[in-house]
Amino acid sequence: MNEKVERILKNTQKVIIGKEGVTKLVLAAILADGHVLLEDVPGTGKTRLARALAASMGLSFGRVQFTPDMLPADITGLHIYNRQTNAFELKKGPVFTNILLADEINRATPRTQAGLLECMEERQVTIDGTTLRLEQPFLVIATENPVETAGTFPLPEAQMDRFLMQLSMGLPDREEEIRILETYRNTDPLEELAPVVEQADILQMKRETLQLYVHPAVEAYMVDLAAATRSSDKTVMGVSPRGTLALMRAAKGWAYLSDRSFVTPDDVKAVVGAVFPHRLALSYGKNRWRDSVKLVEEICDRVPVPTEDFSSR
């Protein structure tokens, strides 16, 4: 494993107990310059994971609690008139940060949800005709509660496609929950968490991830997986080419975690279950994300895996 990645994971595990798989996927998304949607019941550690990663990497952190009465300007910012200077001054919104936690994003109206689209896709904000670039790295970690859905606004397919991955924290098993009680018995380790890498290190890691080699056979494998989602009789909408590109970026991120300079089919299979399912529209109902996960698993079992020397150029 990459030495810097190992430091980040070990530091995060001081706060997040027993969720190394999810933590690695979120870290791979950061290196792949992608956003993450976490869907799970309250109290499973979604907010703490985002805060622990930001603290471990020396990145700024912002949090927005989405509500039905929230406006796009509450996220991006707005110009406020200053009577002393007789001029309008920009008050930046919480989106001007490195890691933004969009808590319960489906409780905001579609207009407000769309306010995040430019930020997520272009890494910029336009306020009253003025375009401002966001500081890099910029990552949105959005959360959804799958239980309390009354009065919520489901994210449209166009916005779901902006998320590189959709993940679930899941509940801890018995031993993990005992460790949680022991860890938090007398203190909150998050308050004492110190950075183990710097912002410049993350930017360098992102550049190195982008340069990882992908063999043509692995590219063809990813295309075959995407094509299988489109031809399945269980879907009315399969993965788009944007989804295939997202899979390649995520696979590069996962390969970087393993300290390799090339992507293997195992890297693809490790992330496809987080990249593809939320991009599918099933033929027998909406909001069936877990059914989509099972379908992607079936497709992975069915599509032949290439076998070559994937490190050769």
HELIX and SHEET records of a PDB file:
HELIX    1   1 GLU A    3  THR A   12  1                                  10    
HELIX    2   2 GLU A   20  LEU A   31  1                                  12    
HELIX    3   3 LYS A   46  SER A   56  1                                  11    
HELIX    4   4 ALA A   73  THR A   76  1                                   4    
HELIX    5   5 ILE A  105  ARG A  107  5                                   3    
HELIX    6   6 PRO A  110  ALA A  114  1                                   5    
HELIX    7   7 LEU A  117  GLU A  122  1                                   6    
HELIX    8   8 GLU A  157  MET A  160  1                                   4    
HELIX    9   9 ARG A  174  THR A  183  1                                  10    
HELIX   10  10 PRO A  189  GLU A  192  5                                   4    
HELIX   11  11 GLN A  199  LEU A  210  1                                  12    
HELIX   12  12 PRO A  216  SER A  231  1                                  16    
HELIX   13  13 PRO A  241  LEU A  257  1                                  17    
HELIX   14  14 PRO A  265  VAL A  275  1                                  11    
HELIX   15  15 PRO A  277  ARG A  279  5                                   3    
HELIX   16  16 TRP A  289  ARG A  302  1                                  14    
SHEET    1   A 5 PHE A  61  GLN A  65  0                                        
SHEET    2   A 5 ILE A  99  ASP A 103  1                                        
SHEET    3   A 5 LEU A 139  GLU A 144  1                                        
SHEET    4   A 5 HIS A  35  GLU A  39  1                                        
SHEET    5   A 5 PHE A 163  LEU A 167  1                                        
SHEET    1   B 2 GLY A  77  ASN A  82  0                                        
SHEET    2   B 2 ALA A  87  LYS A  92 -1                                        
SHEET    1   C 2 GLN A 124  ILE A 127  0                                        
SHEET    2   C 2 THR A 130  ARG A 133 -1                                        
SHEET    1   D 2 TYR A 213  VAL A 214  0                                        
SHEET    2   D 2 PHE A 262  VAL A 263  1                                        
SHEET    1   E 2 THR A 235  MET A 237  0                                        
SHEET    2   E 2 ALA A 281  LEU A 282 -1                                        
END                                                                             
